[in-house]
Amino acid sequence: MLSTIVFCEDWPAGRPGRDLAEVLTRTLASLVTAKVEGLLGDVRIAGPAGRNLGNLANHAGCALVEAENEMDWLGLALQAARGPDVFLLRCGRAPEAGFIEEAGDFLAGNIKDQPRAACLRAVPESFFERIFPSLAPVAGLIASRDRMLGAPRGGFAKLAGCIGPAATFHARARRIR
């Protein structure tokens, strides 16, 4: 089972067109099947303090980790993760069909002596991302908790860049509009 962290980026309050609570709700809803299938264990929401996410976390049965900046809430959420392996997912993304099977196969083939990582890329949106799918941003990351904690401190993008060679899932993560 994977400890899961839904990482909420620091969106400015009152950002037009996107309500953080609504997008977070839709992201969490996309994980229900993976939770029921037994792929995901504990789920945490890591986000900015003072955005009233506690009520949403309580209703969803998730733990909430809040702090003043992205680096702090990511670090605190990683420290609080219960399992040895962590699935870190960007809020506003939903894994496509096939992710559960691919992630399960990845975990089953993961050898304890060889730390490995896997990334879930976003569905290509631009012309160049469609031609070169590896240019699509990383939307999710699976790696050992210790490996993530040992990476240089920073936000999601910095962590994804520091994890090193990672397998890439065929399934993608679509943007939640």
N, C-alpha and C positions, 0 to 999 in steps of 0.2 A: 504494500500500500504506500501511496505517496502522500506526504504532507503537502498541502496545497496552500499557496499564498496568491491571492488576487491582489495585484499591485495597482493601486490607484495613483496615477501621476498627478502632480500638483496643478490642477486646472484652476485658473483664476475664478474666484467666486463671481457668480453672475455671468459666466461665459455664455454668450447667446447660442441657442440651438441645442445645447447639450446639458442635461441635468445629470450630475454625477450619480445621484441615488438611482435614477432610472437606468442608466447605463450599467451600473454595478449590479442592479437586480437582474438585468438581462444576461450579464456575464455569468452570474451565479446560477441562473436557470439553465444555462448551457452545460453546466457541470453535473446536473442531477443524475443523468444516466451513468456517467462515470462513477459517481458515488454509489449508486445502487449496484453497479456491476462489481464493486469492491476494489476498483483501481485507486480511488482516492480515500484517504483516511480523514484526518483532521483538516479543516479548512479555516484559513485566517484571511481577514481583509486587512491590508496594510495601506493606510491612507493618511491624509492631512488631518491635523487636529482641528476641532471646531467646525466640522462640516456635518454634524448630526448624523453620522453613520452608525452610531451605537444601536439605535432602534432597529435599523435594517439588519445589522449583524445579529441582533438578538432574535428577530423573527426568522432569519435564515438558519439559525443554529450554528453560527460561526463565531469565532473569536475576533476581536477587533484590536488592531495595534495602530495607535495614533502617535504622531510626533510632529515636530515643527518643520522638518524638511525630509525630502525623499530618501536621502542617505540614512537618516536615523530610523525612519519607519521601516525601511527594508531590512536594516541590520537587526532591529528589535524583532521583526517577524521571523527572520531566519533563526535567531537565537531561541525563539519560542516554539519553533516547529518540533513536533514530537518524533517523527520518523527519521531514519538515516538518509532517505532520498526525498527531494523536494521538487514539486512541480510549481514553477513560478509563472503566472499568467498575467498578462497586461489586461487591466480593466478596459472594456470596450471591444474585446475580441472574444470570439466563440469558436472552439475547435470544431472542425468539420467531421462528418461521418468518417469512420475508419480510424480516428485518433485513438479510441479506446483499445482496439486490437493492436495497433502499432506500438502504443506505449506498453501494453501488457507483454508483447513479444520482446520489446527492448529490455524490460525489467527482468524477464525470464532468462534472457541471454547475457545479462550483466554479470560478469565475474567479479567476485569480491576483491581479488588482488589487482584488478585492472580498473581503476576508476574511469568511468566513461560518462559522457554527457550527450544529450540529444536536444535539438532545438525544433521548435514548431514555428515555421515562418508564416507571415501574413499572406493572404491571398494577394497575388500581384495586382496592383492598381494602375501603375503607370505603364507607358509603352516600353520603357527600358526594363522594368521589372518583369513584364510578360516575355520579353526576349531573353533576359538573363534572370531567371527566377531566384538565383542566389542573392540578388540585390534587394529582394523584398525584406523588410525589417523583421527581426526576430520578435514574435508575439508571445512565445512561451519557451520555457527552458526546463529541462529535467537534469538534475545533477545531484551529487551527494551534498548533504547539508554542510559537511565539513569543507568540501571544496568551495562551496559558495561563500562560506564565512571566511575562508582563507584568501579570497580574491581581494584586490584593492578596493577600498571603500568608494562607493559612488552610487549612482542610480541604476535603473534597470539596464540601460544601453551599455553602460560601462561594465556591469557584471557580465552581460551576455558576450561582450567582446573579450573579457579576460578568462572566461571558462576554458577557452582553448578549443582544440579539435573536438567537434561534436558531430554526431550523426544528425542528419536532417530527415524528419518525418516526411512521408509523401503527403499525408493529410496536412491541410493548412488551417489557419485561423481566420475566419471572415470578420470583417469590421461590423460592429453593431451600430446601426444608424439611429 
